[in-house]
Amino acid sequence: MSNGLKLGLSQKMSQTLKMTPEMRLAIKILQLNSIELKDQMFELLETNPVVELDETAEKPREIPLEKLTEPQGTEAIQSKEFQEESRDDFGVDWQKYIADSEATEYKVSSSYSGGDEETSYENFVSKKETLHEFLIAQLPEVNLSQTEEKIGEYLIGLMDRNGYIRHKPEQIAAALKVETSLVEKVLEAIQSMDPVGVGAYDLKDCLLIQAKEEGYGGDAVEAVIQSHLEDIANNKLANIVKATGYDLEEITSAIEVIKSLNPRPGAAFPSQSSDVFVVPEVFVNKVDDEYVVTVNEKDLPPLRISPLYKNAVKNKDKTEKETYEFIKDKLEAARSFIKYVDRRKETILNIAKSIVSFQRDFFDNGILHLKPLTLQDVASETGVHESTVSRATNGKYAQTPRGLFELKFFFSGAAKTTGSSDDISTLAVKRRLEELIKSEDPRKPYSDSKLVSMLKKEGIVLARRTVAKYRIEANIPSSSARKKHI
């Protein structure tokens, strides 16, 4: 029998998904934040003649900022700036298409020069690492617990473009409903990061951090920074000599050191600060006993198809063929764009409403009541794909009564509970673990097994190795190492 090769034809059926131009457009529009979307809408106005501003459109009603930041029980920090039938609105298998759309970075044009001519958005799409990104990347390196890292993310989010946090620890603690000492601990960790001087409250604080890092604590440099920056500005060196007791040479040398310090440690990074670029995508406002979510459309131009061009297409016989085809193409492009802008709004609104509903306890009681939440939870609730939720929340912010938060902030892991249908956030579990250890008798510290038993009585079920893991992550020694012989 011959073992030679045989040639032949065979048929095989398979299904493949191909990304159409409309699908690409849907993905791109969904991932835009409001500033980028505004740029794209004005570019459409400039490049597509069938699109015009709808002067008859009702202007979005602006909600007063003081209403949005109304404190609940404690004074919340105000930001400087500021369901239908279940279906996936974009009709796209996001999981398969995202990889393709991420192959090339989608940059938006900033050709529109209206409004504030002083403001440039070029840095907004820069590939360079921003100050916030640089600091967030350092958080795992400064020995913070997971709860403290979350607080660190919040603090970094409050930072302005120069690296300052213009809020007192007491204000931040009140907004997050945690102890002031916990905020101070995290703030101190941030102030130990690079660039040196970030996380300061004011210029004096910023210079003191840098001076101490350079080894000038407790000498003329620190004394001058503490009380005599205004005297330096007015060249009143005699006043400084008299008040500090240091001689003129020491004061002159101290001033040279101070001049070498950086008063704006964050300014060297591409700007993406909340006072310029972070515009809330949604507003969460407490009305009576309910949280109302609205989409921020304040700066988005209302677009419509020009009636003139609609009529030109209707009167096909009276329009030249080339002109007709040109107008038809432009109409299709405009309609697709406007359609997906509307669906983007609907998708973000539904997802934000779902997040607020899931995290009601956080809005009522603070960060320790942040519940476990996954992208899949919200996807199931809103009837969209998990990757749709990811795109709709990434880089988009909510202005809430508790401050300004990226929507991604509200997603967290979970721990099992007993006696309740509600899980509890791992952040809250770790915080409770730390509280139990803090309250123990130092002569008889709790073992990991004892902590498991104590947490179980509170309805929190954890394995002993998980408690040990959380304890180590919080930088807490074992019970034998914590024991004090008094």
N, C-alpha and C positions, 0 to 999 in steps of 0.2 A: 504494500500500500504506500502510496506516495505521501510524503510529509511536506510537500511543497506548499508555498504560500498561495492562497486564493484571493482574488480580488472580487469585490462585490459591493452593492449598494444597500444601505439600510436606512430606515426612517426612525427618527426619535423626536418625540414631542417634549418640549420644555417651556416653562414660563419664566420670563425675565422682566424686570421692571426697568423702565427707561425714564429718566428724569426729563420732563418736558420743560420748555421755557416758562410756562405758567407755574409749574411746581417750584422751579428755581426762584421765581419772583416771590412766591408765597413764603418760602423759607427766608429769603433775604429781608422781606418786610417784617416778618415776625421777629427776627433777631435784632432789628434796629431799636435803639432807645429813642426817646422823644426828640432829642436834639438832632440825631442822625436822620430821623424820619422827616423832620421839618426841612432839613437841607434837601432831601430827595424830592419832597413835594414842591419846593420852589424851583428846583432844577426841572421838574416836569413842566411847570408853568412856563419856563424859559424855552424849553426845547420842543414842546408839543403844542402846536397852534390851536388844537381843538379844545384845550383845557383853559379854563378861566376861573377867576375867583368868584365864588357865589356870594354876591353882595346881599342876597335876600336871606342867607342862612342865619339862624338864631345864634347869637354869640354865646359860647359856653358860660354858664353862670359861675363866677369865681367865688370860691368859699374862703372867707376870711381866715388868714393863717392862725389868728388867735383862737378860732374855733377848733382848728385841727390840732392844736397843741395844748388844748385845755387840760390842766392837770387832773389826775384821778387819785384823790387821797393825798398825794404828794406832788410837789411841783415838778412837772416833766420838763425836759430840756427841749427848747425850741430850736429847730434847725435854722441856720443862718439864711438859707434860701428856701430860699426855697427853689330762673334757669329754664334755658329752652330745652327742646328735645335733645337727648344725648347724642352727640356725633362729633367726629373729628372734623372741625370746620374747614380744614385745609385739604382733606381727602388725600393725604399723603402718607405712605409708610415711612415715617421719619427715621426709623432705625436704619433703614437701608440707604436712605438718601443723604443723611447728615454727613457721612464720611465723604461723599462726593462734594458736598457744598463746602466742606472745611478744607478741601485740598488747596484752594486759593483763598487768601484773605479778602473779604469784601470790604473795600474802602468806600466811604461816601464822599461825595463832592461837597465842597463848601463854597461854591461859586456865588451863592446869594450873599449880597453885601448889605442888605437892608438891616434896619434896626440899629443895634449898637455897633458902630463902625470900629470901635476900639477893640472889640472882642474877636479873637481868632480861635477857630476850633481845630486848627491843624494838628495840635498836639493830641487832640482827642482820639485820633486814629493812628497815632504814632505807635510803632512797634517797641519803642523804648520803654523800659520798666518804669512805672510811676512810683512816687513815694509810698503811696498806700500799698501797692503790690510788694515793694521792697520790704516794708515793715511787716506785712502779713506773713511773708516767707520766713521772717526771723522769729515769729512767735513760738514755734516748736523748740527753739534753741534756748529759751530763757526759763526753763523749768516751771511752767505754769500747769495747773490742772486744766481739764477740758472746760470746766465752767469759767475759769480765769481766762482761758484763751478766747472764749466767746466774748467776755467783757473786753478783752484786748482788741478784738475785731471792732467792737462798738467804739472804743476810744479812738482807734486809728481812723474810723469813719468820721469822727468829729474833727479831725485834724485839718487845719487850713493849709493853703498851698505853701506856706513858709515853715510848716512843721509844728505850729502852736495848737494847743487844745485850750480854747478860750472858755472853759467851763470848770468850776470848782469841783473837787471830788465829792463834796456833799450834794451838789446838784445832780451829779451823775448817779450817785448811790440812791438818791431819792427816786430818780426816774426809773432805775433798774430794780429798785426794791432790794438792795443788798447792803451790807455794812460798808460804811465809808472806808474802814481799814482795808477791806478787800479791794476796793477801787484804787486806793493808795498803793497797795502792793503791786497791782497790775501796772499802774502808772509808773511806778519806780522801775519795773522791768522794761517797759517801753523806753524810758529815759536812759536805759543802759545800752540801747541798740545804736546801730549806725544809721544815719549820720548823728554824731554826738550833738545833743542839744534839742533833739525832737521831743515832743511831748511836754514842753514847757508851757506855763500859763501866760507868761509875759516875757519881755526882753530881759529883765533882771534874772528871772528864773532860768532862762535859756543860757545866759552868760555864766551863771553860777554852775550849772551842770557841766559846761565845757571847762571852766576853770578847775573844778575839782577833778575832772578826768585828766587834766594836764598836770595835776599835783600841786595846785595852788590853793588848796583849802586851808583856812585858818591864818592867812597872811594878808599882806597889803592888798593884793588883788581882790580877795574876797571882801575885804572891808570896803573898798572903793565901790565894787559892784553893788553891795548891799544898800548903801545909803548915799552914794555921791555921783551917780551917772549924770544927773542934771548939772552938778558942778563941773564935770568934765566938759559937758556941752558948752557951758558958759566960761570955760577956762579959769575957774576959780580955784586954783591949786592951793592957795593959802588957806582957804576954808577947809579943804580936805586934810591938809597937814595938821591944822589945829584940832579938827574933830577926831582924827584917827590916832594921832600920836606918832605916826611914821614921818621920817624926814622927807624933804623934797625929792631927793634922789630915789628913794624907795617908791614914792608916789609916781614919779615920772616913769620909772621902770614898770610899775603896775599898769599904768595907762597904756604903755606900749604893748603889754601882754593882752590887755582888753581889746585893743584895736586889732589884734591878730585873730580874735575870735569871730565866729560867724553868727551875725544877728538873725540870719534867715537860713537855717540849716537845711530846710526842705526845698528851697528855691531852685536848686540845681537840677531837680528832677522834672520831667515833663509834667505839666500841670493837668490834674484831673480832680481839682478840689471841689468840694460841695458848693462853695460860694460862686463858682463859675460854671461848672459843668454838670454837677449832679442835680438834675431836675427830676422831681417826683413823677413817676409814671402814673401812680394812683394816689388818691387821698383816702385815708381812713378816718372818718369823723364819727364821734359818739353822739348820737341823737337820742335823748331820753335814755333807754337802757339797751339800745341796739347800736351796732357799728355799721355805718353806711359807707360803702365803697364806691368811689367815682373815678373815672378815668380823667387824667389831666389833658385837656385839649386846648388849653388857653392860648398857646402860641402856634397851634397848627392851623394853616390856612384852609378855609372851606373850599373844596374844589368841585367843579361841575363840568359837564360837557357843554360846549357852546351850542346854543340852539341854531346858530347860523350854519354850522357844519353838519348838524343833525339833518337839517332841511336839505343840504346839498346832497347827502347820501340818499335821502328819500326821493329826490328829484333826479334819479340816475340818468334819465333820458336827456336832461338839460345840462348835464355836467360832462366835461371832457373825460375820456376814459382814463388818461394818466392822472388827472386831477382826482377823479373818483377813487382810483386805487390807492393813491397817496392818503386821501382823507380816511378811507376805510381802514387802512393799516394803523393810522394814528388813533382812530376811534377805538379800535380793538385794544391797542396798548394802553390807552387812557382808562378804558372801562376795567381792564384787568387790574391796573394799579389801584384805582379807587375801590374796587371790590375787595382786594386783599388788605387795604388799609382799614376798611370797615370790619373785616373779619379779624384782623389783628386786635382792634379795639375790643371786640366781643370776646375773643379768646383770653386776652389779658384780664379783662374785667371778671369773667367767670372764674379764672384761676385765682385771682386775688381774693375774690369773695370766698372761695373754698378755703384758702389759707387762713383768712381771718376767722372763719367759722371753726376750723380745727384748732386754732391757737387763741381762742377766746380767753382762756385762763391767763395766758401771757399778757394780753392787753389789759385785763382786769387787775392782775396781781404781780406782774413783773417777771424777770428773766428766770427765776427759779421755778416758774410754772410753765416753762416752755415744754410743749409736748413732743414726743417723737413723731416725726412726719417724714414720709418718703415721697419721691416724685410719683411713684405708682399710686399712692393714696389719693393724691390730687387728680391724677390722670383718671382713675376709676370714678371719682366723684363728678368730674366735669365731662367725662365721655370723650376725652382726647387721648392721643398717644403720649407715653411717658416722655419721649424726646420733645414733644410739643411743649410740655410743661417746663422742661429744661430751658428751651430756647426763649420761652415767654417770661422766665424769671431771671435769666442771666443778665447781669448788668443793668437791671431795672429796679427802681427804688420806690418805696411807699412812704409817704409822709403820714405819720400816725400820732396819736396823742402821746406816745412814748418816745417820739423822735423819728429820725430818718433811718430806715433800714433797707438794705438790699433784700429783695424777695427771697433770695437763696438763704438768707440768714435763718429763716423759719423752718428749715429742714434739719432734722436731728435724729440720732439713733434712739433706741428704746431699751427698756428693761422690763421684765415680766412682773406683773402684780397679781395679788390674790384678793378676792373679795370685791373686785371692781372690774368693770369692763374696760376701764381706761388704763392704758400703759402710762409709764412715767418716763420722762426724758432722762437719758444717761447723765446729762448735765446736772439735773436736779438730784439724781442718785448720788453722784460724786460729791455734790455740795453737802448732802445729808450725812454722808460717810465722814467727811471732814468735820462736821459739827459734832458728831458722836465722839470722835477721837479727841477733839478739843475739850469736851466736857468730862473726859475720863479722869479717874484718880491716877495721878502719875506714879503712885506706888503700886497700883494694880491695873496697868493698861489693858485694854481689850485685845484679845487675840483675834485673828481673822475669823476663826470659827464663831467666836462670841459676837462679832459684828454681823456675821451672816444671820445668827439667831435674832439679834436685835432688829435688823432690817426686816426680817420675815414677820415679826410681830407688828410691824408697821405696814405690812402688805406688800413688801418689796422682796421678790425672790431672786437671789443671786447665788451662784456657786462660790465656794471658798476661794478658788483660784481667780475668780472674777474680782472679788473683793481685794485680793492681794494685788491684782493687776491695777485696779483703780487707785489703791493706796500708793503703789510705786509711782504711778503717773503723777500723783499729787505730791511727790517728793516727801512722803511720810515714812519714817523708819518702821521696822518691825516692832512688835510689842516688847520684845526683849531689849531692843535698842532704846525704846522710849521709857523704859522703867527707871525711875529715880529712887535712890535709896536715901530716905530722909531720916 
